[in-house]
Amino acid sequence: MDDGELRIVYETHDGVQELVDCVRYTLEAISLEFDRWDEQHVKGPGMYLAVVTGPSIASFADPMGRNRWPTNRCRDVCLDLDAFFETARDVAVTRDGAVVVSVDGVVQEQMVRFTDLMPDERDDLDPRDADYEGWMGSRHMSALDTSRRPNVVTTLTLSEETGRVSLFEAGAMETLERPELGGEWNTDGDA
């Protein structure tokens, strides 16, 4: 039997997609709530989050020192969306590093720095996939590369400079600038 036949396809699993939606809409709400994006020398809230499978990310992540997700306030993304929003909003302005969430929605306490892809991990990539957009900073480039890892379902970012929310899956990217966020509920946007 092929191992692929037994693999759970988290990328299209309804529960995981609901989790990714909860995170994405939370990042959008944080972006839309902040109203000082146009002020010079002001940085807004920023966040980098990865939804992962498997028991460990130790082979491609390093702890970000004392940067921790306050699990005493919120341990599960979808269990209490208000608590997740409030905690994420605080973390987005007070901490650095990536937030790690398992596919069951549990947020890991330790925030991390994802390591770069090694040359042998890039062998299977189309050279065009290594191109980064001009607007991307280090957080977004890391999220794009990290999304290519086998046990990473999705990475998401909230840009602290523009409020843009981006979703990365398997090296592909979908990004929305602030006027596009929130769909019909964004009364300031063109959507």
PENORGI-V65403 format. One record per residue. N is the residue number from 0. RES is the residue in one small letter. PHI is phi in whole degrees, 0 to 359 (999 if undefined). OMEGA is omega in whole degrees, -180 to 180 (999 if undefined). Layout:
# PENORGI-V65403
n | res | phi | omega
N | RES | PHI | OMEGA
N | RES | PHI | OMEGA
This chain:
# PENORGI-V65403
n | res | phi | omega
0 | m | 999 | 178
1 | d | 286 | 179
2 | d | 302 | 180
3 | g | 298 | 179
4 | e | 292 | -178
5 | l | 261 | -177
6 | r | 287 | 173
7 | i | 280 | -177
8 | v | 270 | -177
9 | y | 295 | -177
10 | e | 300 | -180
11 | t | 242 | -180
12 | h | 293 | -176
13 | d | 304 | -179
14 | g | 295 | 179
15 | v | 288 | 177
16 | q | 296 | 176
17 | e | 297 | 177
18 | l | 300 | 180
19 | v | 300 | 177
20 | d | 299 | 179
21 | c | 300 | 179
22 | v | 293 | -178
23 | r | 300 | -178
24 | y | 291 | 175
25 | t | 293 | 178
26 | l | 298 | 177
27 | e | 298 | -179
28 | a | 296 | 177
29 | i | 297 | 179
30 | s | 298 | -177
31 | l | 291 | -179
32 | e | 288 | -179
33 | f | 282 | -174
34 | d | 243 | -178
35 | r | 244 | -176
36 | w | 300 | -175
37 | d | 275 | -179
38 | e | 279 | -180
39 | q | 294 | 177
40 | h | 66 | 178
41 | v | 251 | 175
42 | k | 256 | 179
43 | g | 268 | 177
44 | p | 292 | 179
45 | g | 223 | -179
46 | m | 208 | 177
47 | y | 225 | -176
48 | l | 223 | 178
49 | a | 234 | 173
50 | v | 261 | -172
51 | v | 232 | 172
52 | t | 252 | 174
53 | g | 83 | -174
54 | p | 280 | -174
55 | s | 206 | 173
56 | i | 246 | -174
57 | a | 303 | -178
58 | s | 285 | -180
59 | f | 218 | 177
60 | a | 212 | 176
61 | d | 239 | 178
62 | p | 299 | 177
63 | m | 262 | 175
64 | g | 56 | -176
65 | r | 272 | 178
66 | n | 286 | -176
67 | r | 225 | 172
68 | w | 281 | -179
69 | p | 285 | -177
70 | t | 295 | 176
71 | n | 291 | 178
72 | r | 266 | -178
73 | c | 201 | -180
74 | r | 250 | -175
75 | d | 227 | -175
76 | v | 300 | -170
77 | c | 269 | -178
78 | l | 295 | 178
79 | d | 216 | -175
80 | l | 298 | 178
81 | d | 296 | 178
82 | a | 295 | 178
83 | f | 297 | 179
84 | f | 301 | -178
85 | e | 300 | -179
86 | t | 291 | 179
87 | a | 298 | 179
88 | r | 299 | 178
89 | d | 292 | -179
90 | v | 299 | -177
91 | a | 296 | 179
92 | v | 246 | -175
93 | t | 237 | -175
94 | r | 225 | 180
95 | d | 234 | 180
96 | g | 114 | -179
97 | a | 268 | 174
98 | v | 270 | -178
99 | v | 249 | 179
100 | v | 235 | 177
101 | s | 281 | -176
102 | v | 297 | 176
103 | d | 271 | 176
104 | g | 93 | -179
105 | v | 282 | 179
106 | v | 271 | 178
107 | q | 281 | -177
108 | e | 292 | -176
109 | q | 286 | 173
110 | m | 276 | -170
111 | v | 226 | 167
112 | r | 245 | 178
113 | f | 282 | 180
114 | t | 280 | 178
115 | d | 293 | 173
116 | l | 295 | 177
117 | m | 280 | -179
118 | p | 308 | -179
119 | d | 290 | 177
120 | e | 280 | 180
121 | r | 268 | -175
122 | d | 304 | -177
123 | d | 274 | -177
124 | l | 273 | 172
125 | d | 291 | -178
126 | p | 306 | 179
127 | r | 291 | -180
128 | d | 291 | -178
129 | a | 278 | -180
130 | d | 288 | 178
131 | y | 253 | 177
132 | e | 288 | -179
133 | g | 298 | -178
134 | w | 280 | -173
135 | m | 287 | 170
136 | g | 262 | -175
137 | s | 297 | 180
138 | r | 298 | -177
139 | h | 287 | 178
140 | m | 295 | 177
141 | s | 297 | -179
142 | a | 298 | 178
143 | l | 297 | -180
144 | d | 294 | -179
145 | t | 297 | -180
146 | s | 295 | 180
147 | r | 277 | -177
148 | r | 287 | -174
149 | p | 301 | -178
150 | n | 257 | 173
151 | v | 250 | -179
152 | v | 279 | -175
153 | t | 207 | 166
154 | t | 239 | -180
155 | l | 225 | 177
156 | t | 226 | 169
157 | l | 240 | -178
158 | s | 285 | 179
159 | e | 284 | -180
160 | e | 265 | -175
161 | t | 234 | -176
162 | g | 83 | 178
163 | r | 297 | 175
164 | v | 246 | -177
165 | s | 233 | 178
166 | l | 238 | -178
167 | f | 238 | 177
168 | e | 221 | 177
169 | a | 52 | 179
170 | g | 83 | 176
171 | a | 261 | -175
172 | m | 228 | 169
173 | e | 233 | -177
174 | t | 229 | 179
175 | l | 232 | 175
176 | e | 281 | -172
177 | r | 309 | -180
178 | p | 297 | -179
179 | e | 267 | -176
180 | l | 287 | 172
181 | g | 78 | 177
182 | g | 54 | -176
183 | e | 292 | -179
184 | w | 276 | 178
185 | n | 272 | -177
186 | t | 287 | 178
187 | d | 269 | -175
188 | g | 269 | 180
189 | d | 268 | -175
190 | a | 289 | 999
